[in-house]
């Protein structure tokens, strides 16, 4: 289990059979990681070409709660296994 906002790292973890959760409570999965990588690469290309873009929203209490809930669910499943 890796907790990271680094999408390429999350992709490597998933490819190796691990689990990756971002700090906002969203699990990366084989089904969504390619889309996330493509969007990351697109945004990087846009920034490199000089397009000014805003960053992510501020980390909120809702994000903290979503993260805690997902982590609790994951740990409960692993303990049950």
PDB file of N, CA, C and O in Angstrom:
ATOM      1  N   UNK A   1       0.849  -1.172   0.000  1.00  0.00           N
ATOM      2  CA  UNK A   1       0.000   0.000   0.000  1.00  0.00           C
ATOM      3  C   UNK A   1       0.887   1.225   0.000  1.00  0.00           C
ATOM      4  O   UNK A   1       1.753   1.387   0.860  1.00  0.00           O
ATOM      5  N   UNK A   2       0.662   2.078  -0.970  1.00  0.00           N
ATOM      6  CA  UNK A   2       1.389   3.334  -1.071  1.00  0.00           C
ATOM      7  C   UNK A   2       0.371   4.463  -1.037  1.00  0.00           C
ATOM      8  O   UNK A   2      -0.669   4.402  -1.693  1.00  0.00           O
ATOM      9  N   UNK A   3       0.683   5.483  -0.272  1.00  0.00           N
ATOM     10  CA  UNK A   3      -0.135   6.697  -0.251  1.00  0.00           C
ATOM     11  C   UNK A   3       0.667   7.754  -0.975  1.00  0.00           C
ATOM     12  O   UNK A   3       1.740   8.154  -0.522  1.00  0.00           O
ATOM     13  N   UNK A   4       0.134   8.215  -2.125  1.00  0.00           N
ATOM     14  CA  UNK A   4       0.883   9.147  -2.945  1.00  0.00           C
ATOM     15  C   UNK A   4      -0.028   9.950  -3.861  1.00  0.00           C
ATOM     16  O   UNK A   4      -1.093   9.486  -4.270  1.00  0.00           O
ATOM     17  N   UNK A   5       0.411  11.158  -4.172  1.00  0.00           N
ATOM     18  CA  UNK A   5      -0.238  11.968  -5.193  1.00  0.00           C
ATOM     19  C   UNK A   5       0.565  11.891  -6.493  1.00  0.00           C
ATOM     20  O   UNK A   5       0.186  12.492  -7.498  1.00  0.00           O
ATOM     21  N   UNK A   6       1.670  11.151  -6.466  1.00  0.00           N
ATOM     22  CA  UNK A   6       2.543  10.988  -7.627  1.00  0.00           C
ATOM     23  C   UNK A   6       1.940   9.910  -8.527  1.00  0.00           C
ATOM     24  O   UNK A   6       2.031   8.720  -8.225  1.00  0.00           O
ATOM     25  N   UNK A   7       1.333  10.324  -9.616  1.00  0.00           N
ATOM     26  CA  UNK A   7       0.611   9.401 -10.482  1.00  0.00           C
ATOM     27  C   UNK A   7       1.540   8.382 -11.154  1.00  0.00           C
ATOM     28  O   UNK A   7       1.183   7.205 -11.209  1.00  0.00           O
ATOM     29  N   UNK A   8       2.717   8.779 -11.669  1.00  0.00           N
ATOM     30  CA  UNK A   8       3.613   7.752 -12.227  1.00  0.00           C
ATOM     31  C   UNK A   8       4.035   6.710 -11.183  1.00  0.00           C
ATOM     32  O   UNK A   8       4.137   5.526 -11.503  1.00  0.00           O
ATOM     33  N   UNK A   9       4.280   7.134  -9.949  1.00  0.00           N
ATOM     34  CA  UNK A   9       4.612   6.191  -8.891  1.00  0.00           C
ATOM     35  C   UNK A   9       3.430   5.256  -8.628  1.00  0.00           C
ATOM     36  O   UNK A   9       3.614   4.047  -8.489  1.00  0.00           O
ATOM     37  N   UNK A  10       2.234   5.807  -8.561  1.00  0.00           N
ATOM     38  CA  UNK A  10       1.040   4.981  -8.350  1.00  0.00           C
ATOM     39  C   UNK A  10       0.899   3.953  -9.468  1.00  0.00           C
ATOM     40  O   UNK A  10       0.526   2.807  -9.215  1.00  0.00           O
ATOM     41  N   UNK A  11       1.193   4.352 -10.690  1.00  0.00           N
ATOM     42  CA  UNK A  11       1.121   3.430 -11.821  1.00  0.00           C
ATOM     43  C   UNK A  11       2.102   2.278 -11.654  1.00  0.00           C
ATOM     44  O   UNK A  11       1.754   1.124 -11.904  1.00  0.00           O
ATOM     45  N   UNK A  12       3.321   2.584 -11.234  1.00  0.00           N
ATOM     46  CA  UNK A  12       4.322   1.538 -11.022  1.00  0.00           C
ATOM     47  C   UNK A  12       3.882   0.582  -9.913  1.00  0.00           C
ATOM     48  O   UNK A  12       4.057  -0.631 -10.028  1.00  0.00           O
ATOM     49  N   UNK A  13       3.316   1.127  -8.850  1.00  0.00           N
ATOM     50  CA  UNK A  13       2.848   0.298  -7.736  1.00  0.00           C
ATOM     51  C   UNK A  13       1.738  -0.642  -8.213  1.00  0.00           C
ATOM     52  O   UNK A  13       1.746  -1.830  -7.893  1.00  0.00           O
ATOM     53  N   UNK A  14       0.796  -0.111  -8.969  1.00  0.00           N
ATOM     54  CA  UNK A  14      -0.311  -0.927  -9.472  1.00  0.00           C
ATOM     55  C   UNK A  14       0.210  -2.000 -10.427  1.00  0.00           C
ATOM     56  O   UNK A  14      -0.221  -3.152 -10.370  1.00  0.00           O
ATOM     57  N   UNK A  15       1.137  -1.617 -11.304  1.00  0.00           N
ATOM     58  CA  UNK A  15       1.711  -2.588 -12.242  1.00  0.00           C
ATOM     59  C   UNK A  15       2.428  -3.719 -11.506  1.00  0.00           C
ATOM     60  O   UNK A  15       2.503  -4.841 -12.007  1.00  0.00           O
ATOM     61  N   UNK A  16       2.951  -3.423 -10.323  1.00  0.00           N
ATOM     62  CA  UNK A  16       3.641  -4.431  -9.521  1.00  0.00           C
ATOM     63  C   UNK A  16       2.684  -5.226  -8.636  1.00  0.00           C
ATOM     64  O   UNK A  16       3.115  -6.087  -7.869  1.00  0.00           O
ATOM     65  N   UNK A  17       1.378  -4.937  -8.742  1.00  0.00           N
ATOM     66  CA  UNK A  17       0.388  -5.678  -7.968  1.00  0.00           C
ATOM     67  C   UNK A  17       0.041  -5.076  -6.621  1.00  0.00           C
ATOM     68  O   UNK A  17      -0.657  -5.693  -5.816  1.00  0.00           O
ATOM     69  N   UNK A  18       0.534  -3.862  -6.377  1.00  0.00           N
ATOM     70  CA  UNK A  18       0.253  -3.198  -5.110  1.00  0.00           C
ATOM     71  C   UNK A  18      -1.002  -2.350  -5.173  1.00  0.00           C
ATOM     72  O   UNK A  18      -1.754  -2.390  -6.146  1.00  0.00           O
ATOM     73  N   UNK A  19      -1.211  -1.586  -4.121  1.00  0.00           N
ATOM     74  CA  UNK A  19      -2.360  -0.689  -4.012  1.00  0.00           C
ATOM     75  C   UNK A  19      -1.844   0.724  -3.815  1.00  0.00           C
ATOM     76  O   UNK A  19      -0.832   0.937  -3.147  1.00  0.00           O
ATOM     77  N   UNK A  20      -2.551   1.699  -4.406  1.00  0.00           N
ATOM     78  CA  UNK A  20      -2.158   3.095  -4.279  1.00  0.00           C
ATOM     79  C   UNK A  20      -3.381   3.948  -3.972  1.00  0.00           C
ATOM     80  O   UNK A  20      -4.415   3.846  -4.632  1.00  0.00           O
ATOM     81  N   UNK A  21      -3.240   4.784  -2.966  1.00  0.00           N
ATOM     82  CA  UNK A  21      -4.308   5.678  -2.509  1.00  0.00           C
ATOM     83  C   UNK A  21      -3.752   7.086  -2.494  1.00  0.00           C
ATOM     84  O   UNK A  21      -2.654   7.316  -1.988  1.00  0.00           O
ATOM     85  N   UNK A  22      -4.505   8.041  -3.049  1.00  0.00           N
ATOM     86  CA  UNK A  22      -4.004   9.413  -2.989  1.00  0.00           C
ATOM     87  C   UNK A  22      -4.477  10.084  -1.696  1.00  0.00           C
ATOM     88  O   UNK A  22      -5.417   9.614  -1.056  1.00  0.00           O
ATOM     89  N   UNK A  23      -3.825  11.176  -1.318  1.00  0.00           N
ATOM     90  CA  UNK A  23      -4.147  11.830  -0.042  1.00  0.00           C
ATOM     91  C   UNK A  23      -5.568  12.390   0.039  1.00  0.00           C
ATOM     92  O   UNK A  23      -6.019  12.772   1.119  1.00  0.00           O
ATOM     93  N   UNK A  24      -6.267  12.444  -1.079  1.00  0.00           N
ATOM     94  CA  UNK A  24      -7.647  12.929  -1.071  1.00  0.00           C
ATOM     95  C   UNK A  24      -8.656  11.787  -0.988  1.00  0.00           C
ATOM     96  O   UNK A  24      -9.863  12.012  -1.081  1.00  0.00           O
ATOM     97  N   UNK A  25      -8.158  10.552  -0.811  1.00  0.00           N
ATOM     98  CA  UNK A  25      -9.044   9.426  -0.580  1.00  0.00           C
ATOM     99  C   UNK A  25      -9.488   8.694  -1.826  1.00  0.00           C
ATOM    100  O   UNK A  25     -10.485   7.973  -1.789  1.00  0.00           O
ATOM    101  N   UNK A  26      -8.781   8.855  -2.922  1.00  0.00           N
ATOM    102  CA  UNK A  26      -9.144   8.171  -4.159  1.00  0.00           C
ATOM    103  C   UNK A  26      -8.137   7.059  -4.446  1.00  0.00           C
ATOM    104  O   UNK A  26      -6.934   7.303  -4.538  1.00  0.00           O
ATOM    105  N   UNK A  27      -8.645   5.836  -4.585  1.00  0.00           N
ATOM    106  CA  UNK A  27      -7.770   4.737  -4.941  1.00  0.00           C
ATOM    107  C   UNK A  27      -7.460   4.796  -6.420  1.00  0.00           C
ATOM    108  O   UNK A  27      -8.342   5.030  -7.247  1.00  0.00           O
ATOM    109  N   UNK A  28      -6.200   4.584  -6.744  1.00  0.00           N
ATOM    110  CA  UNK A  28      -5.816   4.385  -8.130  1.00  0.00           C
ATOM    111  C   UNK A  28      -6.032   2.908  -8.419  1.00  0.00           C
ATOM    112  O   UNK A  28      -5.792   2.061  -7.558  1.00  0.00           O
ATOM    113  N   UNK A  29      -6.476   2.605  -9.609  1.00  0.00           N
ATOM    114  CA  UNK A  29      -6.748   1.221  -9.965  1.00  0.00           C
ATOM    115  C   UNK A  29      -6.265   0.969 -11.389  1.00  0.00           C
ATOM    116  O   UNK A  29      -5.968   1.913 -12.121  1.00  0.00           O
ATOM    117  N   UNK A  30      -6.185  -0.295 -11.781  1.00  0.00           N
ATOM    118  CA  UNK A  30      -5.822  -0.581 -13.175  1.00  0.00           C
ATOM    119  C   UNK A  30      -6.817   0.053 -14.152  1.00  0.00           C
ATOM    120  O   UNK A  30      -6.462   0.376 -15.285  1.00  0.00           O
ATOM    121  N   UNK A  31      -8.056   0.227 -13.706  1.00  0.00           N
ATOM    122  CA  UNK A  31      -9.081   0.808 -14.577  1.00  0.00           C
ATOM    123  C   UNK A  31      -8.943   2.320 -14.744  1.00  0.00           C
ATOM    124  O   UNK A  31      -9.323   2.853 -15.787  1.00  0.00           O
ATOM    125  N   UNK A  32      -8.406   3.030 -13.737  1.00  0.00           N
ATOM    126  CA  UNK A  32      -8.361   4.498 -13.854  1.00  0.00           C
ATOM    127  C   UNK A  32      -6.958   5.092 -13.973  1.00  0.00           C
ATOM    128  O   UNK A  32      -6.825   6.283 -14.255  1.00  0.00           O
ATOM    129  N   UNK A  33      -5.915   4.297 -13.768  1.00  0.00           N
ATOM    130  CA  UNK A  33      -4.571   4.879 -13.727  1.00  0.00           C
ATOM    131  C   UNK A  33      -4.123   5.392 -15.094  1.00  0.00           C
ATOM    132  O   UNK A  33      -3.451   6.422 -15.160  1.00  0.00           O
ATOM    133  N   UNK A  34      -4.466   4.721 -16.173  1.00  0.00           N
ATOM    134  CA  UNK A  34      -4.049   5.185 -17.510  1.00  0.00           C
ATOM    135  C   UNK A  34      -4.676   6.535 -17.823  1.00  0.00           C
ATOM    136  O   UNK A  34      -4.016   7.417 -18.373  1.00  0.00           O
ATOM    137  N   UNK A  35      -5.932   6.698 -17.477  1.00  0.00           N
ATOM    138  CA  UNK A  35      -6.608   7.980 -17.693  1.00  0.00           C
ATOM    139  C   UNK A  35      -5.911   9.083 -16.887  1.00  0.00           C
ATOM    140  O   UNK A  35      -5.706  10.186 -17.393  1.00  0.00           O
ATOM    141  N   UNK A  36      -5.556   8.789 -15.656  1.00  0.00           N
ATOM    142  CA  UNK A  36      -4.866   9.766 -14.804  1.00  0.00           C
ATOM    143  C   UNK A  36      -3.499  10.130 -15.384  1.00  0.00           C
ATOM    144  O   UNK A  36      -3.109  11.298 -15.394  1.00  0.00           O
ATOM    145  N   UNK A  37      -2.775   9.113 -15.869  1.00  0.00           N
ATOM    146  CA  UNK A  37      -1.468   9.384 -16.486  1.00  0.00           C
ATOM    147  C   UNK A  37      -1.617  10.242 -17.742  1.00  0.00           C
ATOM    148  O   UNK A  37      -0.841  11.174 -17.958  1.00  0.00           O
ATOM    149  N   UNK A  38      -2.616   9.924 -18.568  1.00  0.00           N
ATOM    150  CA  UNK A  38      -2.841  10.708 -19.783  1.00  0.00           C
ATOM    151  C   UNK A  38      -3.175  12.154 -19.449  1.00  0.00           C
ATOM    152  O   UNK A  38      -2.669  13.072 -20.095  1.00  0.00           O
ATOM    153  N   UNK A  39      -4.020  12.367 -18.447  1.00  0.00           N
ATOM    154  CA  UNK A  39      -4.379  13.738 -18.052  1.00  0.00           C
ATOM    155  C   UNK A  39      -3.166  14.462 -17.479  1.00  0.00           C
ATOM    156  O   UNK A  39      -2.959  15.642 -17.758  1.00  0.00           O
ATOM    157  N   UNK A  40      -2.369  13.768 -16.685  1.00  0.00           N
ATOM    158  CA  UNK A  40      -1.148  14.366 -16.121  1.00  0.00           C
ATOM    159  C   UNK A  40      -0.207  14.797 -17.237  1.00  0.00           C
ATOM    160  O   UNK A  40       0.334  15.903 -17.209  1.00  0.00           O
ATOM    161  N   UNK A  41      -0.014  13.920 -18.220  1.00  0.00           N
ATOM    162  CA  UNK A  41       0.873  14.239 -19.336  1.00  0.00           C
ATOM    163  C   UNK A  41       0.331  15.398 -20.160  1.00  0.00           C
ATOM    164  O   UNK A  41       1.095  16.260 -20.595  1.00  0.00           O
ATOM    165  N   UNK A  42      -0.979  15.427 -20.378  1.00  0.00           N
ATOM    166  CA  UNK A  42      -1.609  16.521 -21.114  1.00  0.00           C
ATOM    167  C   UNK A  42      -1.399  17.846 -20.385  1.00  0.00           C
ATOM    168  O   UNK A  42      -1.033  18.848 -20.999  1.00  0.00           O
ATOM    169  N   UNK A  43      -1.634  17.845 -19.072  1.00  0.00           N
ATOM    170  CA  UNK A  43      -1.463  19.078 -18.296  1.00  0.00           C
ATOM    171  C   UNK A  43      -0.002  19.519 -18.296  1.00  0.00           C
ATOM    172  O   UNK A  43       0.279  20.717 -18.342  1.00  0.00           O
ATOM    173  N   UNK A  44       0.916  18.585 -18.246  1.00  0.00           N
ATOM    174  CA  UNK A  44       2.341  18.912 -18.309  1.00  0.00           C
ATOM    175  C   UNK A  44       2.687  19.553 -19.652  1.00  0.00           C
ATOM    176  O   UNK A  44       3.447  20.520 -19.706  1.00  0.00           O
ATOM    177  N   UNK A  45       2.131  19.016 -20.724  1.00  0.00           N
ATOM    178  CA  UNK A  45       2.354  19.592 -22.056  1.00  0.00           C
ATOM    179  C   UNK A  45       1.794  21.006 -22.124  1.00  0.00           C
ATOM    180  O   UNK A  45       2.429  21.902 -22.682  1.00  0.00           O
ATOM    181  N   UNK A  46       0.618  21.207 -21.565  1.00  0.00           N
ATOM    182  CA  UNK A  46       0.012  22.545 -21.574  1.00  0.00           C
ATOM    183  C   UNK A  46       0.873  23.534 -20.791  1.00  0.00           C
ATOM    184  O   UNK A  46       1.107  24.652 -21.250  1.00  0.00           O
ATOM    185  N   UNK A  47       1.342  23.128 -19.614  1.00  0.00           N
ATOM    186  CA  UNK A  47       2.193  24.023 -18.817  1.00  0.00           C
ATOM    187  C   UNK A  47       3.492  24.328 -19.548  1.00  0.00           C
ATOM    188  O   UNK A  47       3.977  25.459 -19.513  1.00  0.00           O
ATOM    189  N   UNK A  48       4.055  23.328 -20.207  1.00  0.00           N
ATOM    190  CA  UNK A  48       5.313  23.512 -20.933  1.00  0.00           C
ATOM    191  C   UNK A  48       5.162  24.467 -22.105  1.00  0.00           C
ATOM    192  O   UNK A  48       6.121  25.130 -22.502  1.00  0.00           O
ATOM    193  N   UNK A  49       3.958  24.537 -22.658  1.00  0.00           N
ATOM    194  CA  UNK A  49       3.730  25.435 -23.789  1.00  0.00           C
ATOM    195  C   UNK A  49       3.367  26.846 -23.336  1.00  0.00           C
ATOM    196  O   UNK A  49       3.099  27.717 -24.163  1.00  0.00           O
ATOM    197  N   UNK A  50       3.360  27.070 -22.019  1.00  0.00           N
ATOM    198  CA  UNK A  50       3.138  28.413 -21.500  1.00  0.00           C
ATOM    199  C   UNK A  50       1.724  28.715 -21.057  1.00  0.00           C
ATOM    200  O   UNK A  50       1.445  29.834 -20.629  1.00  0.00           O
ATOM    201  N   UNK A  51       0.839  27.768 -21.145  1.00  0.00           N
ATOM    202  CA  UNK A  51      -0.541  27.990 -20.705  1.00  0.00           C
ATOM    203  C   UNK A  51      -0.558  28.048 -19.180  1.00  0.00           C
ATOM    204  O   UNK A  51      -0.083  27.133 -18.508  1.00  0.00           O
ATOM    205  N   UNK A  52      -1.110  29.131 -18.647  1.00  0.00           N
ATOM    206  CA  UNK A  52      -1.219  29.294 -17.203  1.00  0.00           C
ATOM    207  C   UNK A  52      -2.453  28.552 -16.711  1.00  0.00           C
ATOM    208  O   UNK A  52      -3.569  28.783 -17.176  1.00  0.00           O
ATOM    209  N   UNK A  53      -2.225  27.662 -15.765  1.00  0.00           N
ATOM    210  CA  UNK A  53      -3.333  26.876 -15.242  1.00  0.00           C
ATOM    211  C   UNK A  53      -3.310  26.960 -13.721  1.00  0.00           C
ATOM    212  O   UNK A  53      -2.251  27.116 -13.112  1.00  0.00           O
ATOM    213  N   UNK A  54      -4.461  26.859 -13.130  1.00  0.00           N
ATOM    214  CA  UNK A  54      -4.530  26.860 -11.674  1.00  0.00           C
ATOM    215  C   UNK A  54      -4.133  25.495 -11.131  1.00  0.00           C
ATOM    216  O   UNK A  54      -4.164  24.495 -11.848  1.00  0.00           O
ATOM    217  N   UNK A  55      -3.772  25.468  -9.900  1.00  0.00           N
ATOM    218  CA  UNK A  55      -3.411  24.211  -9.259  1.00  0.00           C
ATOM    219  C   UNK A  55      -4.626  23.505  -8.704  1.00  0.00           C
ATOM    220  O   UNK A  55      -5.759  23.922  -8.949  1.00  0.00           O
ATOM    221  N   UNK A  56      -4.403  22.455  -7.969  1.00  0.00           N
ATOM    222  CA  UNK A  56      -5.532  21.735  -7.370  1.00  0.00           C
ATOM    223  C   UNK A  56      -6.200  22.562  -6.276  1.00  0.00           C
ATOM    224  O   UNK A  56      -5.615  23.501  -5.735  1.00  0.00           O
ATOM    225  N   UNK A  57      -7.410  22.197  -5.974  1.00  0.00           N
ATOM    226  CA  UNK A  57      -8.136  22.880  -4.900  1.00  0.00           C
ATOM    227  C   UNK A  57      -7.408  22.649  -3.574  1.00  0.00           C
ATOM    228  O   UNK A  57      -6.681  21.669  -3.414  1.00  0.00           O
ATOM    229  N   UNK A  58      -7.612  23.551  -2.644  1.00  0.00           N
ATOM    230  CA  UNK A  58      -7.003  23.404  -1.321  1.00  0.00           C
ATOM    231  C   UNK A  58      -7.482  22.121  -0.664  1.00  0.00           C
ATOM    232  O   UNK A  58      -8.622  21.698  -0.856  1.00  0.00           O
ATOM    233  N   UNK A  59      -6.603  21.509   0.111  1.00  0.00           N
ATOM    234  CA  UNK A  59      -6.916  20.280   0.823  1.00  0.00           C
ATOM    235  C   UNK A  59      -7.942  20.610   1.904  1.00  0.00           C
ATOM    236  O   UNK A  59      -7.703  21.475   2.746  1.00  0.00           O
ATOM    237  N   UNK A  60      -9.073  19.926   1.880  1.00  0.00           N
ATOM    238  CA  UNK A  60     -10.180  20.276   2.776  1.00  0.00           C
ATOM    239  C   UNK A  60     -10.439  19.193   3.825  1.00  0.00           C
ATOM    240  O   UNK A  60      -9.859  18.107   3.784  1.00  0.00           O
ATOM    241  N   UNK A  61     -11.314  19.518   4.752  1.00  0.00           N
ATOM    242  CA  UNK A  61     -11.733  18.537   5.753  1.00  0.00           C
ATOM    243  C   UNK A  61     -12.438  17.364   5.081  1.00  0.00           C
ATOM    244  O   UNK A  61     -12.306  16.223   5.523  1.00  0.00           O
ATOM    245  N   UNK A  62     -13.171  17.637   4.032  1.00  0.00           N
ATOM    246  CA  UNK A  62     -13.843  16.576   3.275  1.00  0.00           C
ATOM    247  C   UNK A  62     -12.808  15.620   2.678  1.00  0.00           C
ATOM    248  O   UNK A  62     -13.011  14.406   2.677  1.00  0.00           O
ATOM    249  N   UNK A  63     -11.686  16.171   2.167  1.00  0.00           N
ATOM    250  CA  UNK A  63     -10.606  15.337   1.633  1.00  0.00           C
ATOM    251  C   UNK A  63     -10.017  14.451   2.734  1.00  0.00           C
ATOM    252  O   UNK A  63      -9.786  13.259   2.527  1.00  0.00           O
ATOM    253  N   UNK A  64      -9.781  15.037   3.884  1.00  0.00           N
ATOM    254  CA  UNK A  64      -9.246  14.265   5.016  1.00  0.00           C
ATOM    255  C   UNK A  64     -10.182  13.116   5.388  1.00  0.00           C
ATOM    256  O   UNK A  64      -9.738  11.992   5.621  1.00  0.00           O
ATOM    257  N   UNK A  65     -11.469  13.410   5.440  1.00  0.00           N
ATOM    258  CA  UNK A  65     -12.448  12.396   5.805  1.00  0.00           C
ATOM    259  C   UNK A  65     -12.528  11.295   4.747  1.00  0.00           C
ATOM    260  O   UNK A  65     -12.614  10.114   5.083  1.00  0.00           O
ATOM    261  N   UNK A  66     -12.501  11.684   3.464  1.00  0.00           N
ATOM    262  CA  UNK A  66     -12.538  10.695   2.387  1.00  0.00           C
ATOM    263  C   UNK A  66     -11.316   9.785   2.459  1.00  0.00           C
ATOM    264  O   UNK A  66     -11.426   8.574   2.268  1.00  0.00           O
ATOM    265  N   UNK A  67     -10.156  10.370   2.736  1.00  0.00           N
ATOM    266  CA  UNK A  67      -8.935   9.580   2.865  1.00  0.00           C
ATOM    267  C   UNK A  67      -9.059   8.603   4.035  1.00  0.00           C
ATOM    268  O   UNK A  67      -8.769   7.417   3.882  1.00  0.00           O
ATOM    269  N   UNK A  68      -9.481   9.088   5.187  1.00  0.00           N
ATOM    270  CA  UNK A  68      -9.609   8.238   6.377  1.00  0.00           C
ATOM    271  C   UNK A  68     -10.600   7.105   6.129  1.00  0.00           C
ATOM    272  O   UNK A  68     -10.354   5.969   6.533  1.00  0.00           O
ATOM    273  N   UNK A  69     -11.710   7.400   5.472  1.00  0.00           N
ATOM    274  CA  UNK A  69     -12.710   6.374   5.192  1.00  0.00           C
ATOM    275  C   UNK A  69     -12.163   5.292   4.268  1.00  0.00           C
ATOM    276  O   UNK A  69     -12.353   4.103   4.520  1.00  0.00           O
ATOM    277  N   UNK A  70     -11.484   5.701   3.200  1.00  0.00           N
ATOM    278  CA  UNK A  70     -10.938   4.720   2.256  1.00  0.00           C
ATOM    279  C   UNK A  70      -9.858   3.871   2.907  1.00  0.00           C
ATOM    280  O   UNK A  70      -9.802   2.660   2.694  1.00  0.00           O
ATOM    281  N   UNK A  71      -9.005   4.500   3.694  1.00  0.00           N
ATOM    282  CA  UNK A  71      -7.941   3.757   4.370  1.00  0.00           C
ATOM    283  C   UNK A  71      -8.539   2.756   5.358  1.00  0.00           C
ATOM    284  O   UNK A  71      -8.085   1.614   5.433  1.00  0.00           O
ATOM    285  N   UNK A  72      -9.551   3.175   6.113  1.00  0.00           N
ATOM    286  CA  UNK A  72     -10.225   2.261   7.045  1.00  0.00           C
ATOM    287  C   UNK A  72     -10.829   1.067   6.310  1.00  0.00           C
ATOM    288  O   UNK A  72     -10.683  -0.072   6.753  1.00  0.00           O
ATOM    289  N   UNK A  73     -11.505   1.322   5.191  1.00  0.00           N
ATOM    290  CA  UNK A  73     -12.111   0.227   4.418  1.00  0.00           C
ATOM    291  C   UNK A  73     -11.054  -0.741   3.915  1.00  0.00           C
ATOM    292  O   UNK A  73     -11.221  -1.957   3.999  1.00  0.00           O
ATOM    293  N   UNK A  74      -9.960  -0.190   3.390  1.00  0.00           N
ATOM    294  CA  UNK A  74      -8.877  -1.029   2.883  1.00  0.00           C
ATOM    295  C   UNK A  74      -8.305  -1.905   3.991  1.00  0.00           C
ATOM    296  O   UNK A  74      -8.136  -3.111   3.815  1.00  0.00           O
ATOM    297  N   UNK A  75      -8.012  -1.295   5.123  1.00  0.00           N
ATOM    298  CA  UNK A  75      -7.418  -2.047   6.240  1.00  0.00           C
ATOM    299  C   UNK A  75      -8.389  -3.108   6.766  1.00  0.00           C
ATOM    300  O   UNK A  75      -7.969  -4.214   7.107  1.00  0.00           O
ATOM    301  N   UNK A  76      -9.651  -2.788   6.831  1.00  0.00           N
ATOM    302  CA  UNK A  76     -10.650  -3.762   7.290  1.00  0.00           C
ATOM    303  C   UNK A  76     -10.718  -4.954   6.352  1.00  0.00           C
ATOM    304  O   UNK A  76     -10.838  -6.092   6.804  1.00  0.00           O
ATOM    305  N   UNK A  77     -10.644  -4.704   5.047  1.00  0.00           N
ATOM    306  CA  UNK A  77     -10.643  -5.813   4.092  1.00  0.00           C
ATOM    307  C   UNK A  77      -9.404  -6.677   4.255  1.00  0.00           C
ATOM    308  O   UNK A  77      -9.492  -7.903   4.193  1.00  0.00           O
ATOM    309  N   UNK A  78      -8.254  -6.054   4.462  1.00  0.00           N
ATOM    310  CA  UNK A  78      -7.011  -6.807   4.588  1.00  0.00           C
ATOM    311  C   UNK A  78      -6.987  -7.632   5.881  1.00  0.00           C
ATOM    312  O   UNK A  78      -6.468  -8.748   5.898  1.00  0.00           O
ATOM    313  N   UNK A  79      -7.541  -7.089   6.940  1.00  0.00           N
ATOM    314  CA  UNK A  79      -7.603  -7.826   8.202  1.00  0.00           C
ATOM    315  C   UNK A  79      -8.550  -9.017   8.054  1.00  0.00           C
ATOM    316  O   UNK A  79      -8.292 -10.089   8.603  1.00  0.00           O
ATOM    317  N   UNK A  80      -9.639  -8.832   7.316  1.00  0.00           N
ATOM    318  CA  UNK A  80     -10.620  -9.899   7.113  1.00  0.00           C
ATOM    319  C   UNK A  80     -10.066 -11.027   6.238  1.00  0.00           C
ATOM    320  O   UNK A  80     -10.492 -12.177   6.345  1.00  0.00           O
ATOM    321  N   UNK A  81      -9.109 -10.677   5.373  1.00  0.00           N
ATOM    322  CA  UNK A  81      -8.519 -11.697   4.475  1.00  0.00           C
ATOM    323  C   UNK A  81      -7.633 -12.560   5.262  1.00  0.00           C
ATOM    324  O   UNK A  81      -7.030 -13.486   4.719  1.00  0.00           O
TER     325      UNK A  81
END
